Amino acid sequence: MADVLTKRVEGRDGLRGTVEMPAHAAEVEVRFETGERILVPVHKLTARADGSYFLAMGRGELTGPAAGQSVVVPVVQEVLEVEKRPVEKGGVEVHVVPGMREESVPVSVMQEEVEVERVPINRIVEKAEGVRAEGDVTVIPVYEEVAVVEKRLMLREEIRVKRKRLMREVVEHVTLRTEEAHVRRWENTPR
């Protein structure tokens, strides 16, 4: 049996996991820290000097059912349908008299305001981070590549968007319709 070595794997989009590298295989199973297991072609893995591998694929390119995942199978169910026939036994005659009245209705409305604050950071970072929330504040990082001996990502500033909710009372004038019903009964006589 050929030797199998477990190696670390890092991919695009911050993917991290491990892979067992058999001697002669076309595909290998990569186990990510998230618990996902995906079959990956060996040619997509590049060996690094430290003994780990780089996966030249991002999250959007990893598809297909992984080992151990369940498959959803639709189940058919019969449904009973009952039909009825109406039979006229009698009736009523209804006269509706429409009317109008006006009422004032208090309504609570919400309004949001946004404050934008620019916070200079000017710090070199290893990788870009996405938008995040800190309580009611949404933080949007702004990056800039700066030229040095090598290119590095510098967090230039963060834009903080804070929401304010204001409640205020307003009075709306609403016209409501009313109806009054007059009923007269009648019955069918047997023939």
Contacts in CASP RR format, 6 or more apart in sequence:
PFRMAT RR
TARGET T0000
AUTHOR 0000-0000-0000
METHOD contacts of the structure
MODEL  1
MADVLTKRVEGRDGLRGTVEMPAHAAEVEVRFETGERILVPVHKLTARAD
GSYFLAMGRGELTGPAAGQSVVVPVVQEVLEVEKRPVEKGGVEVHVVPGM
REESVPVSVMQEEVEVERVPINRIVEKAEGVRAEGDVTVIPVYEEVAVVE
KRLMLREEIRVKRKRLMREVVEHVTLRTEEAHVRRWENTPR
2 22 0 8 1.000
2 23 0 8 1.000
2 24 0 8 1.000
3 23 0 8 1.000
4 20 0 8 1.000
4 21 0 8 1.000
4 22 0 8 1.000
5 20 0 8 1.000
5 21 0 8 1.000
6 18 0 8 1.000
6 19 0 8 1.000
6 20 0 8 1.000
6 21 0 8 1.000
7 18 0 8 1.000
7 19 0 8 1.000
7 20 0 8 1.000
7 21 0 8 1.000
7 51 0 8 1.000
7 52 0 8 1.000
7 53 0 8 1.000
8 16 0 8 1.000
8 17 0 8 1.000
8 18 0 8 1.000
8 51 0 8 1.000
8 52 0 8 1.000
8 53 0 8 1.000
9 15 0 8 1.000
9 16 0 8 1.000
9 17 0 8 1.000
9 18 0 8 1.000
9 19 0 8 1.000
9 30 0 8 1.000
9 45 0 8 1.000
9 52 0 8 1.000
9 53 0 8 1.000
9 54 0 8 1.000
9 55 0 8 1.000
10 16 0 8 1.000
10 17 0 8 1.000
10 52 0 8 1.000
10 53 0 8 1.000
10 54 0 8 1.000
10 55 0 8 1.000
11 54 0 8 1.000
11 55 0 8 1.000
11 56 0 8 1.000
11 57 0 8 1.000
11 58 0 8 1.000
12 55 0 8 1.000
12 56 0 8 1.000
12 57 0 8 1.000
12 58 0 8 1.000
12 59 0 8 1.000
13 58 0 8 1.000
13 59 0 8 1.000
13 60 0 8 1.000
14 127 0 8 1.000
15 32 0 8 1.000
15 55 0 8 1.000
15 58 0 8 1.000
15 59 0 8 1.000
16 32 0 8 1.000
16 33 0 8 1.000
17 30 0 8 1.000
17 31 0 8 1.000
17 32 0 8 1.000
17 33 0 8 1.000
18 30 0 8 1.000
18 31 0 8 1.000
19 28 0 8 1.000
19 29 0 8 1.000
19 30 0 8 1.000
19 31 0 8 1.000
19 40 0 8 1.000
19 45 0 8 1.000
19 53 0 8 1.000
20 28 0 8 1.000
20 29 0 8 1.000
21 28 0 8 1.000
21 53 0 8 1.000
22 28 0 8 1.000
25 42 0 8 1.000
26 41 0 8 1.000
26 42 0 8 1.000
27 39 0 8 1.000
27 40 0 8 1.000
27 41 0 8 1.000
27 42 0 8 1.000
28 39 0 8 1.000
28 40 0 8 1.000
28 42 0 8 1.000
28 45 0 8 1.000
29 37 0 8 1.000
29 38 0 8 1.000
29 39 0 8 1.000
29 40 0 8 1.000
29 67 0 8 1.000
30 37 0 8 1.000
30 38 0 8 1.000
30 39 0 8 1.000
30 40 0 8 1.000
30 55 0 8 1.000
31 37 0 8 1.000
32 38 0 8 1.000
36 62 0 8 1.000
36 66 0 8 1.000
37 66 0 8 1.000
37 67 0 8 1.000
37 68 0 8 1.000
38 62 0 8 1.000
38 64 0 8 1.000
38 66 0 8 1.000
39 66 0 8 1.000
39 67 0 8 1.000
40 55 0 8 1.000
40 57 0 8 1.000
40 62 0 8 1.000
44 55 0 8 1.000
44 56 0 8 1.000
44 57 0 8 1.000
45 53 0 8 1.000
45 54 0 8 1.000
45 55 0 8 1.000
45 56 0 8 1.000
46 53 0 8 1.000
46 54 0 8 1.000
46 56 0 8 1.000
47 53 0 8 1.000
48 54 0 8 1.000
65 71 0 8 1.000
88 188 0 8 1.000
89 188 0 8 1.000
90 186 0 8 1.000
90 187 0 8 1.000
90 188 0 8 1.000
91 185 0 8 1.000
91 186 0 8 1.000
91 187 0 8 1.000
92 183 0 8 1.000
92 184 0 8 1.000
92 185 0 8 1.000
92 186 0 8 1.000
93 183 0 8 1.000
93 184 0 8 1.000
93 185 0 8 1.000
93 186 0 8 1.000
94 181 0 8 1.000
94 182 0 8 1.000
94 183 0 8 1.000
95 181 0 8 1.000
95 182 0 8 1.000
96 179 0 8 1.000
96 180 0 8 1.000
96 181 0 8 1.000
97 179 0 8 1.000
97 180 0 8 1.000
97 181 0 8 1.000
97 182 0 8 1.000
98 177 0 8 1.000
98 178 0 8 1.000
98 179 0 8 1.000
99 177 0 8 1.000
99 178 0 8 1.000
99 179 0 8 1.000
99 180 0 8 1.000
100 175 0 8 1.000
100 176 0 8 1.000
100 177 0 8 1.000
100 178 0 8 1.000
101 175 0 8 1.000
101 176 0 8 1.000
101 178 0 8 1.000
102 173 0 8 1.000
102 174 0 8 1.000
102 175 0 8 1.000
102 176 0 8 1.000
103 173 0 8 1.000
103 174 0 8 1.000
103 176 0 8 1.000
104 171 0 8 1.000
104 172 0 8 1.000
104 173 0 8 1.000
104 174 0 8 1.000
105 171 0 8 1.000
105 172 0 8 1.000
105 173 0 8 1.000
105 174 0 8 1.000
106 169 0 8 1.000
106 170 0 8 1.000
106 171 0 8 1.000
106 172 0 8 1.000
107 169 0 8 1.000
107 170 0 8 1.000
107 171 0 8 1.000
107 172 0 8 1.000
108 167 0 8 1.000
108 168 0 8 1.000
108 169 0 8 1.000
109 167 0 8 1.000
109 168 0 8 1.000
109 170 0 8 1.000
110 165 0 8 1.000
110 166 0 8 1.000
110 167 0 8 1.000
111 165 0 8 1.000
111 166 0 8 1.000
111 168 0 8 1.000
112 163 0 8 1.000
112 164 0 8 1.000
112 165 0 8 1.000
112 166 0 8 1.000
113 163 0 8 1.000
113 164 0 8 1.000
113 166 0 8 1.000
114 161 0 8 1.000
114 162 0 8 1.000
114 163 0 8 1.000
114 164 0 8 1.000
115 161 0 8 1.000
115 162 0 8 1.000
115 164 0 8 1.000
116 159 0 8 1.000
116 160 0 8 1.000
116 161 0 8 1.000
117 159 0 8 1.000
117 160 0 8 1.000
117 162 0 8 1.000
118 157 0 8 1.000
118 158 0 8 1.000
118 159 0 8 1.000
119 157 0 8 1.000
119 158 0 8 1.000
119 159 0 8 1.000
119 160 0 8 1.000
120 156 0 8 1.000
120 157 0 8 1.000
121 155 0 8 1.000
121 156 0 8 1.000
121 157 0 8 1.000
121 158 0 8 1.000
122 154 0 8 1.000
122 155 0 8 1.000
122 156 0 8 1.000
122 157 0 8 1.000
123 154 0 8 1.000
123 155 0 8 1.000
124 146 0 8 1.000
124 152 0 8 1.000
124 153 0 8 1.000
124 154 0 8 1.000
124 155 0 8 1.000
125 143 0 8 1.000
125 152 0 8 1.000
125 153 0 8 1.000
125 154 0 8 1.000
125 155 0 8 1.000
126 153 0 8 1.000
127 153 0 8 1.000
128 141 0 8 1.000
128 143 0 8 1.000
128 153 0 8 1.000
129 141 0 8 1.000
130 141 0 8 1.000
131 138 0 8 1.000
131 139 0 8 1.000
131 140 0 8 1.000
131 141 0 8 1.000
132 138 0 8 1.000
132 139 0 8 1.000
133 139 0 8 1.000
134 160 0 8 1.000
136 162 0 8 1.000
136 163 0 8 1.000
137 160 0 8 1.000
137 161 0 8 1.000
137 162 0 8 1.000
138 160 0 8 1.000
138 161 0 8 1.000
138 162 0 8 1.000
138 163 0 8 1.000
139 158 0 8 1.000
139 159 0 8 1.000
139 160 0 8 1.000
140 158 0 8 1.000
140 159 0 8 1.000
140 160 0 8 1.000
140 161 0 8 1.000
141 155 0 8 1.000
141 157 0 8 1.000
141 158 0 8 1.000
142 155 0 8 1.000
142 156 0 8 1.000
142 157 0 8 1.000
142 158 0 8 1.000
142 159 0 8 1.000
143 153 0 8 1.000
143 154 0 8 1.000
143 155 0 8 1.000
143 156 0 8 1.000
144 154 0 8 1.000
144 156 0 8 1.000
145 151 0 8 1.000
145 152 0 8 1.000
145 153 0 8 1.000
145 154 0 8 1.000
146 152 0 8 1.000
146 154 0 8 1.000
END
